[in-house]
Structures are given as structure tokens and as C-alpha cells.
Amino acid sequence: MEGVCAMEKGLNNSKRRLLELADFFKKYTDEEHTYSAVEICDFLAQKGIVAERKAIYSDIEALQESGYDILCSRGSNKGFFLADRDFQEAEARLMIDAIQTARFITAKKSNELVEKISGLLSKPVAEQMMEKIYINSANKGKNEEVYYNIDLLYKAICEKKQVSFFYYHHYVAKDLSIKMTERSFAVSPYALIWSNDHYYLVSNNNRYDNLMHTRIDRIKKVHILDRPIRPFSEVCEYRDTFDSADYEKKLFNMFSGTEQKVTMRCANSILEEIFDRFGDNTAIVSRNADNFTVTADVITGEGFISWVMQYGGRIEILAPQELRESVCHRVQDLLYLYRDK
């Protein structure tokens, strides 16, 4: 009986040693931070695990057979290290940068996410990276429900169920203080779109025959209703699948409007900006030494007009005529606003 207990104890010790060793390689090693078998034994001893170098070599071989890319450096920095990870430093950096700039994620959630992602790297690399990370809470949302709401909205979209929620926005009171007001909605949700560092719900307000966009960081008290969504084919051009990527490409600053084929004459100096906005397959119908003419399918609302006007005289709307007139009216409004009084 004592022999059986001793065997079980030794087996448990081997399992624990292997788990601690796997965790050690993930947390503390990389190409710049390698460890010898003796140093690994010292680390395990601090965890109360006694191991000899022979056992370490055997465990490393077992981890390698299980898929761990553990290598042994033969240069001046001799020792074992984990060479390949699920995420490399550059990949983790990209995700952290996205979290930093995402305004809909609160400062608290941003810090939690950054900490989780940094845990995918070795501790020395993560500590070096964290020294350069700053979360500006002034530019972050304050709605701590945002994670929960995203989960509920995504579930409703998958189940094709309507949702209800309250939408909050600021207003200036008579005493000049900034206050919040709320409005309730019941909508058919179709897609979640990340645009301009904000997250939006694309849906249909059951009272109208179009699409609406609501910022998720301003949504609270989401509830999934036991009612099927209105088919999106009744309120937009899509039939079988709501193509959120195609839809977002046509939008400008998430403003709604009417989809139209627009012809624009653009200065050659903004060719890159046009390609960035409409893609490398943008149809150029003519060009000369000063400008080029393109056509594109866009949603021509207030967002598109504002986008055109930021380029001043470098973009001219040629067609459709009603859009050209809308831009002219906006210019006239500006002239009136800035006239000498």
C-alpha cells in the first residue's frame, strides 16, 4: 500500500513539475531571455518542486512532443526558450493599439484587456511593452455595460430576434450644465460595425422603412424580445445576407442617406485619399494633367457632403445634379455664417 502511495505521489509531482515548466516557458522565456537546466531547477525549487537536470531534459522533450516550440540557444546567450507563441509581440501590439484607440471601450475594460493580451507574451517583453502604454480615460467611454450589450446584441442578431434598449445622449440645460436624456427603442438588429473608433448597431426602427445607426457605448438596458426581426430585404438593397463590410464602405461617418452612383472630379493630389476611401478598384473614367474623374456607389447623406467639403476645391460633384445642389446649399450656408456682420 505504501508503495502505491509513493508511486502516486511521484506521478503527481511529475505532473505538477510539467505544468509549472510549461507555465515557466510561456511567462519568462523568449529569444532574449534563455535559461539553463540548472536555472530551471532553481526556479522549480522556489515552487517547492525538487528536480534534477535529467528530469528537466526529459520534461522539455515531452513538451516539445506536445507542440511547444522550445529551442536551445547555442550562442553567447545559451539556454532554453520558447520560440513560437500563439501571438508574437507585433501582433499583441496591434491588438493593444486597437484597444487604446477604441473609444467605446471604457478605461477600466481597456486596462483589463491590455493586461490579458500582455499575458500572451513573455513577462520581460510584456513589462517593456507596458511601460509605453497609456490609456487616456478622457477619450474613453463611461458605459460599463458595453461588453454585456455587445454580447446580447450579437446573440439577437444570430437568433434573428428584435431588441429593446434605451439610448442616451447629452444636451445643454437652461442653466448651461451638461445633462443626459434617454429614449427607448425597439429595433430589428442586423449588424455590428466598428467605424471611426466607435462601435455601431445597424438596425431598423420598426416605425420606419430604413436603416438606423446607434452607438453601442450610448446604449443601456438591452433586452432580447420574443419577436422575429423584420427582414432586412424590406429596408435595404441586400437580399440573402446583410453585407456589413460593403455597407460600411459606402457610409461616411455613419450617417444614413440614399445610396447613389456619384461622379466626382478630383485633383490629382488626392488620388491616394480616394483610393483609401473607395478602394484600389475605383473606376476612373477620365484624367488630365490636373485632375481625374471617378464614379462610386455611396450613401449620400450629411456625412458624405461633409467629407466632400473637407477637400475644398479639390473635389467637385458632377452628378447627380440634386447632390451637386445640396453641396452648393451647404457652401452658401457657410458663406452666410461667416459673412461680415
C-alpha positions as CSV (number, residue, x, y, z in Angstrom):
1,M,0.0,0.0,0.0
2,E,2.8,2.4,0.9
3,G,4.5,1.6,-2.4
4,V,1.3,2.5,-4.3
5,C,1.0,5.8,-2.4
6,A,4.7,6.6,-3.2
7,M,4.1,5.9,-6.9
8,E,1.0,8.2,-6.9
9,K,2.9,10.9,-5.1
10,G,5.8,10.7,-7.6
11,L,3.4,10.8,-10.5
12,N,1.6,13.8,-9.1
13,N,4.9,15.5,-8.6
14,S,5.9,14.8,-12.2
15,K,2.6,16.2,-13.5
16,R,2.9,19.4,-11.4
17,R,6.5,19.8,-12.5
18,L,5.5,19.5,-16.1
19,L,2.7,22.1,-15.7
20,E,5.0,24.5,-13.9
21,L,7.6,24.1,-16.6
22,A,5.1,24.8,-19.3
23,D,4.0,27.9,-17.5
24,F,7.6,29.0,-16.9
25,F,8.5,28.8,-20.6
26,K,5.4,30.9,-21.5
27,K,5.9,33.6,-18.9
28,Y,9.6,34.1,-18.6
29,T,11.4,32.9,-21.7
30,D,11.9,34.3,-25.2
31,E,14.9,34.6,-27.6
32,E,16.5,37.2,-25.4
33,H,15.7,35.5,-22.1
34,T,17.0,31.9,-22.0
35,Y,17.6,29.6,-19.1
36,S,19.8,26.6,-18.4
37,A,18.6,23.4,-16.9
38,V,20.3,24.4,-13.6
39,E,18.5,27.7,-13.6
40,I,15.2,26.0,-14.3
41,C,15.8,23.6,-11.4
42,D,16.4,26.6,-9.1
43,F,13.1,28.2,-10.3
44,L,11.2,25.0,-9.6
45,A,12.8,24.7,-6.2
46,Q,11.2,28.1,-5.3
47,K,7.9,26.5,-6.1
48,G,8.7,23.6,-3.7
49,I,9.5,21.1,-6.5
50,V,12.7,19.2,-6.4
51,A,14.0,18.2,-9.8
52,E,17.3,17.1,-11.3
53,R,18.7,18.2,-14.7
54,K,17.9,14.8,-16.2
55,A,14.2,15.2,-15.4
56,I,14.2,18.8,-16.9
57,Y,15.6,17.5,-20.2
58,S,13.0,14.7,-20.2
59,D,10.2,17.2,-19.4
60,I,11.4,19.6,-22.2
61,E,11.3,16.7,-24.6
62,A,7.8,15.8,-23.6
63,L,6.7,19.5,-24.0
64,Q,8.3,19.6,-27.5
65,E,6.4,16.4,-28.5
66,S,3.2,18.1,-27.3
67,G,3.8,21.0,-29.7
68,Y,5.8,23.5,-27.6
69,D,8.4,25.1,-29.8
70,I,11.2,25.0,-27.2
71,L,14.7,25.6,-28.6
72,C,18.2,25.7,-27.1
73,S,20.3,28.7,-27.9
74,R,23.9,27.8,-28.6
75,G,25.3,31.3,-28.8
76,S,26.5,33.7,-26.1
77,N,23.0,33.6,-24.6
78,K,23.0,29.9,-24.1
79,G,19.9,28.2,-22.7
80,F,16.3,27.0,-23.4
81,F,13.5,29.3,-24.5
82,L,10.0,29.2,-26.1
83,A,10.5,30.3,-29.7
84,D,7.0,30.4,-31.1
85,R,3.8,31.7,-29.4
86,D,0.2,32.0,-30.3
87,F,0.8,35.7,-30.6
88,Q,4.1,37.5,-31.5
89,E,5.0,40.8,-30.0
90,A,3.9,42.8,-33.1
91,E,0.5,41.0,-33.2
92,A,-0.1,41.8,-29.5
93,R,1.0,45.4,-30.1
94,L,-1.6,45.7,-32.9
95,M,-4.4,44.5,-30.6
96,I,-3.3,46.8,-27.8
97,D,-3.2,49.8,-30.1
98,A,-6.7,49.0,-31.3
99,I,-7.9,48.8,-27.7
100,Q,-6.2,52.1,-26.9
101,T,-8.0,54.0,-29.7
102,A,-11.4,52.3,-29.4
103,R,-13.4,55.0,-27.7
104,F,-16.4,52.7,-26.9
105,I,-14.3,50.6,-24.5
106,T,-14.1,52.1,-21.1
107,A,-10.8,52.9,-19.4
108,K,-11.3,50.1,-16.9
109,K,-12.1,47.5,-19.6
110,S,-9.2,48.8,-21.7
111,N,-6.7,48.2,-18.9
112,E,-8.2,44.7,-18.2
113,L,-7.9,43.8,-21.9
114,V,-4.4,45.1,-22.2
115,E,-3.3,43.1,-19.2
116,K,-4.8,39.9,-20.7
117,I,-3.1,40.4,-24.0
118,S,0.2,41.2,-22.4
119,G,-0.1,37.9,-20.6
120,L,0.3,36.2,-24.0
121,L,3.9,37.4,-24.2
122,S,6.9,36.6,-22.0
123,K,7.0,38.6,-18.8
124,P,10.1,40.6,-19.7
125,V,8.7,41.6,-23.1
126,A,5.3,42.4,-21.6
127,E,6.8,44.6,-18.9
128,Q,8.8,46.5,-21.5
129,M,5.7,47.0,-23.6
130,M,3.5,48.1,-20.7
131,E,5.9,50.9,-19.9
132,K,5.0,52.6,-23.2
133,I,1.2,52.1,-22.9
134,Y,-1.1,54.9,-21.7
135,I,-4.8,54.7,-21.6
136,N,-6.3,58.2,-21.8
137,S,-9.5,58.0,-19.8
138,A,-10.7,61.4,-21.1
139,N,-11.2,59.9,-24.6
140,K,-12.8,56.7,-23.3
141,G,-16.5,55.8,-22.9
142,K,-18.1,55.6,-19.5
143,N,-20.7,52.9,-20.2
144,E,-19.5,49.8,-18.3
145,E,-22.5,47.8,-19.8
146,V,-20.8,47.9,-23.3
147,Y,-19.4,44.3,-23.1
148,Y,-22.7,42.8,-21.9
149,N,-24.6,44.8,-24.5
150,I,-22.4,43.6,-27.4
151,D,-22.9,40.0,-26.3
152,L,-26.7,40.4,-26.2
153,L,-26.9,42.3,-29.5
154,Y,-24.7,39.7,-31.2
155,K,-26.9,36.9,-29.8
156,A,-30.1,38.7,-31.0
157,I,-28.6,39.1,-34.5
158,C,-27.7,35.4,-34.6
159,E,-31.2,34.4,-33.4
160,K,-32.9,36.9,-35.6
161,K,-34.8,38.5,-32.7
162,Q,-35.8,42.1,-32.0
163,V,-34.3,44.0,-29.1
164,S,-35.3,46.9,-27.0
165,F,-32.9,49.4,-25.3
166,F,-32.5,52.9,-24.0
167,Y,-30.4,55.3,-26.0
168,Y,-28.6,58.1,-24.1
169,H,-27.2,61.4,-25.4
170,H,-26.0,64.7,-23.9
171,Y,-27.8,68.1,-24.0
172,V,-27.2,71.5,-22.7
173,A,-29.7,72.5,-20.0
174,K,-31.0,76.1,-19.5
175,D,-28.5,76.6,-16.7
176,L,-25.7,75.7,-19.2
177,S,-25.0,72.4,-17.4
178,I,-24.4,69.2,-19.4
179,K,-27.1,66.6,-18.8
180,M,-28.2,63.2,-20.2
181,T,-31.5,62.3,-21.7
182,E,-32.8,58.9,-22.7
183,R,-35.1,57.5,-25.4
184,S,-36.4,54.0,-25.7
185,F,-36.3,52.0,-29.0
186,A,-37.5,48.6,-30.2
187,V,-35.5,47.6,-33.3
188,S,-34.6,44.7,-35.6
189,P,-30.8,44.3,-35.3
190,Y,-28.8,43.3,-38.4
191,A,-25.1,44.0,-37.8
192,L,-22.4,45.5,-35.6
193,I,-19.9,47.8,-37.3
194,W,-16.7,49.3,-36.0
195,S,-16.1,52.7,-37.6
196,N,-14.1,55.8,-36.7
197,D,-13.1,54.2,-33.3
198,H,-16.7,53.7,-32.4
199,Y,-18.9,50.6,-32.4
200,Y,-22.4,50.9,-34.0
201,L,-25.5,48.8,-34.2
202,V,-27.1,48.8,-37.6
203,S,-30.9,48.1,-37.3
204,N,-34.3,49.1,-38.4
205,N,-36.6,51.1,-36.2
206,N,-39.9,49.3,-36.6
207,R,-41.7,52.6,-37.3
208,Y,-39.7,53.4,-40.5
209,D,-38.6,51.8,-43.7
210,N,-34.8,52.5,-43.5
211,L,-31.7,51.6,-41.5
212,M,-30.6,53.4,-38.4
213,H,-27.2,53.6,-36.7
214,T,-26.8,53.8,-32.9
215,R,-23.5,53.9,-31.0
216,I,-23.3,50.9,-28.7
217,D,-21.5,52.9,-25.9
218,R,-24.6,55.0,-25.6
219,I,-27.0,52.0,-25.3
220,K,-28.1,50.7,-22.0
221,K,-30.7,48.2,-20.7
222,V,-30.7,45.9,-23.7
223,H,-33.3,43.2,-23.8
224,I,-33.9,40.5,-26.4
225,L,-37.6,40.4,-27.4
226,D,-39.5,37.3,-28.3
227,R,-40.3,38.7,-31.7
228,P,-38.7,37.9,-35.1
229,I,-36.7,40.7,-36.8
230,R,-38.1,42.5,-39.8
231,P,-36.4,41.0,-43.0
232,F,-33.6,43.5,-43.9
233,S,-34.5,43.0,-47.6
234,E,-37.6,45.2,-46.8
235,V,-35.4,48.2,-45.8
236,C,-32.2,47.9,-47.8
237,E,-30.7,46.5,-51.0
238,Y,-29.4,43.3,-49.5
239,R,-31.4,40.1,-50.0
240,D,-29.8,36.9,-48.7
241,T,-27.0,38.3,-46.5
242,F,-26.5,41.7,-44.9
243,D,-23.1,42.6,-46.2
244,S,-21.8,44.8,-43.3
245,A,-18.4,45.3,-45.0
246,D,-19.9,46.5,-48.2
247,Y,-22.4,48.7,-46.3
248,E,-19.7,50.3,-44.1
249,K,-17.6,51.1,-47.2
250,K,-20.4,53.2,-48.7
251,L,-21.1,55.1,-45.4
252,F,-19.4,58.4,-44.4
253,N,-19.1,59.0,-40.6
254,M,-22.0,56.5,-40.1
255,F,-24.6,59.0,-41.4
256,S,-27.7,57.5,-43.1
257,G,-28.9,58.6,-46.5
258,T,-29.7,57.3,-50.0
259,E,-27.4,55.1,-52.0
260,Q,-26.5,56.7,-55.3
261,K,-23.8,56.4,-58.0
262,V,-21.8,59.6,-57.7
263,T,-19.4,61.1,-60.3
264,M,-16.6,63.3,-58.9
265,R,-13.8,65.4,-60.4
266,C,-10.8,65.2,-58.1
267,A,-7.4,66.9,-58.0
268,N,-4.5,64.5,-58.7
269,S,-3.1,65.5,-55.4
270,I,-5.7,63.5,-53.5
271,L,-5.5,60.3,-55.6
272,E,-4.3,58.3,-52.6
273,E,-7.1,59.5,-50.4
274,I,-9.7,58.5,-53.0
275,F,-8.1,55.0,-53.2
276,D,-8.0,54.8,-49.4
277,R,-11.7,55.6,-49.2
278,F,-13.2,53.7,-52.2
279,G,-10.6,51.0,-52.8
280,D,-7.9,50.3,-55.4
281,N,-10.6,49.1,-57.8
282,T,-12.2,52.6,-58.0
283,A,-13.4,53.3,-61.5
284,I,-11.5,56.2,-63.1
285,V,-13.4,57.4,-66.1
286,S,-11.1,60.2,-67.3
287,R,-8.0,62.1,-66.3
288,N,-5.7,65.0,-67.4
289,A,-2.7,66.8,-66.1
290,D,-4.6,68.4,-63.2
291,N,-7.4,66.1,-62.2
292,F,-9.2,62.8,-62.7
293,T,-12.9,61.8,-62.7
294,V,-14.3,58.8,-60.7
295,T,-17.6,57.1,-60.1
296,A,-18.5,55.3,-56.9
297,D,-21.6,53.9,-55.1
298,V,-22.0,55.9,-51.9
299,I,-24.7,56.7,-49.3
300,T,-25.3,60.4,-50.0
301,G,-26.2,61.9,-46.7
302,E,-24.8,64.6,-44.4
303,G,-21.8,62.5,-43.8
304,F,-20.8,62.3,-47.4
305,I,-21.3,66.1,-48.0
306,S,-19.1,66.9,-45.0
307,W,-16.5,64.5,-46.3
308,V,-16.5,66.3,-49.8
309,M,-16.3,69.7,-48.3
310,Q,-13.2,68.9,-46.2
311,Y,-11.3,68.9,-49.5
312,G,-12.4,72.3,-50.6
313,G,-11.9,72.9,-54.3
314,R,-10.1,69.6,-54.8
315,I,-13.4,67.6,-55.2
316,E,-16.3,68.7,-57.4
317,I,-19.5,66.7,-57.6
318,L,-20.6,66.3,-61.2
319,A,-23.6,64.0,-60.8
320,P,-26.2,63.5,-59.7
321,Q,-27.5,67.1,-60.0
322,E,-29.5,67.1,-56.8
323,L,-26.4,66.1,-54.8
324,R,-24.4,68.9,-56.5
325,E,-27.1,71.3,-55.5
326,S,-27.0,70.1,-51.9
327,V,-23.3,70.8,-51.7
328,C,-23.9,74.3,-53.2
329,H,-26.5,74.9,-50.5
330,R,-24.1,73.9,-47.8
331,V,-21.4,76.3,-49.2
332,Q,-24.0,79.1,-49.3
333,D,-24.9,78.4,-45.6
334,L,-21.2,78.7,-44.7
335,L,-20.8,81.9,-46.6
336,Y,-23.8,83.3,-44.8
337,L,-22.5,82.2,-41.4
338,Y,-19.1,83.8,-42.0
339,R,-20.2,87.0,-43.7
340,D,-19.2,90.3,-42.2
341,K,-21.8,91.4,-39.8
